[in-house]
Amino acid sequence: MVPAARAAALTEPPIPKRALMRDPLLLTPGPATTDIAVKAAMLRDWGSWDDDFRAVTAEIRRRLRAILGPAGTDYECVPMQGSGSFVVEAMLGTLVPPDGKALVLMNGAYGKRITRTLQVMGRPPVVLDKGDYLPPTPAEVDTLLAADPAITHVVVVHCETSSGILNPVEAIARVVAGHGRRLLIDAMSSFGALDLDPARIPFDAVVASANKCLEGVPGFGWALVRRDVLEAAAGNAHSLSLDLADQWRHMEATGQWRFTPPTHVVVALRAALDAYEAEGGLPARGARYEANRAALVEAMAGIGIRPFLEPDVMSPIIVTFRCPDDPAFDFPAFYEAVKRRGFVLYPGKLTEAETFRVGCIGQVWPADMRAAVAAVAEACAEMGVSLP
Ligand SMILES: *Cc1c(COP(=O)(O)O)cnc(C)c1O
């Protein structure tokens, strides 16, 4: 984490950095509000076959791998077209072989999607279902792995974005490695802000996408895969277009993507990586999001709106709040009233309680979070919702 003085210096939003127009701020889990330089990078056209674009591809692959730190040199970065779910599917289809068996640690919508993806590709997993708001424990994983030697892979979501819960990947990674099994991580909503050092957290692959904590725009994701694992994975994939091993081989041989790359999105990510590194990389980005979350939770407490999760499992990525307990509260009307005041919130995704979510990622600062909470209070007053 950066020193407190540095984080405090970032409490004021440098507004000209993010807006061409006065768009509402996106307090969502991505796509997020982007830096002006990220938007501007998309004003040029690139030939996908051209040397200049190949150089951009090589550069972003190198810079994404560097985010893993010094132990990242055993990994290869394989970009993949599509939204984040495409690269999750590519990771599962390429790395869980047809005769493999995955254990999915599920505690929300993204774990469910992983389960469904494996079912659709004909590799049905074993599932540990923790419901909506509890983390899988290392002891549970240990028991399941001891009981079933056929399990080859464990799949975990780092930050389960549907509630904002932070799963204990480091402790789980140790258990998985202790059993000699393989760990695959969906770090879509945490990569770049929360540490995933392979020296402490042994894993075969991690996936993420351009439009979350790296603050690029949507259109592709990437897998960081151990080189030996990728070499052994040829021929596993259930799909031609989602074959990470084939994409990697082709990229290594030609410098090109196999099929049309999202050129503008790739150069936008390069600009986003410039902004990321200028900010101070992972520790600084993580500290800003932490400061955003702290400002948000504190200001919400000030108007009587409480987070759904316990503080010890709450991520600095997105926070789920309980809706005010008043029959006058109506989420669609609330959403519109807050949006008119300049902030886009996110609906809740939990079955057991009425909730809404507020993202802490993107080009937003603690002052924005406090302003958003002021907008929430005004919206409630407008709807006739009484806050305690
Ligand atoms: C965003 C996200 C994904 C991918 O979602 P897409 O809508 O396909 O981009 C996957 N897993 C997690 C945890 C996410 O937050």
Ligand as a Chemical Component Dictionary entry (heavy atoms), coordinates in Angstrom:
data_LIG
# 
_chem_comp.id                   LIG 
_chem_comp.type                 NON-POLYMER 
_chem_comp.pdbx_formal_charge   0 
_chem_comp.three_letter_code    LIG 
# 
loop_
_chem_comp_atom.comp_id 
_chem_comp_atom.atom_id 
_chem_comp_atom.alt_atom_id 
_chem_comp_atom.type_symbol 
_chem_comp_atom.charge 
_chem_comp_atom.model_Cartn_x 
_chem_comp_atom.model_Cartn_y 
_chem_comp_atom.model_Cartn_z 
_chem_comp_atom.pdbx_ordinal 
LIG C1 C1 C 0 -16.862 -8.877  -14.921 1  
LIG C2 C2 C 0 -16.583 -10.243 -14.450 2  
LIG C3 C3 C 0 -16.514 -11.334 -15.344 3  
LIG C4 C4 C 0 -16.762 -11.213 -16.821 4  
LIG O1 O1 O 0 -17.949 -10.615 -17.149 5  
LIG P1 P1 P 0 -18.228 -10.099 -18.616 6  
LIG O2 O2 O 0 -19.564 -9.449  -18.504 7  
LIG O3 O3 O 0 -18.224 -11.269 -19.534 8  
LIG O4 O4 O 0 -17.116 -9.144  -18.957 9  
LIG C5 C5 C 0 -16.155 -12.567 -14.839 10 
LIG N1 N1 N 0 -15.903 -12.730 -13.537 11 
LIG C6 C6 C 0 -15.960 -11.717 -12.649 12 
LIG C7 C7 C 0 -15.651 -11.978 -11.213 13 
LIG C8 C8 C 0 -16.317 -10.438 -13.083 14 
LIG O5 O5 O 0 -16.377 -9.426  -12.199 15 
# 
loop_
_chem_comp_bond.comp_id 
_chem_comp_bond.atom_id_1 
_chem_comp_bond.atom_id_2 
_chem_comp_bond.value_order 
_chem_comp_bond.pdbx_ordinal 
LIG C1 C2 SING 1  
LIG C2 C3 SING 2  
LIG C2 C8 DOUB 3  
LIG C3 C4 SING 4  
LIG C3 C5 DOUB 5  
LIG C4 O1 SING 6  
LIG O1 P1 SING 7  
LIG P1 O2 DOUB 8  
LIG P1 O3 SING 9  
LIG P1 O4 SING 10 
LIG C5 N1 SING 11 
LIG N1 C6 DOUB 12 
LIG C6 C7 SING 13 
LIG C6 C8 SING 14 
LIG C8 O5 SING 15 
# 
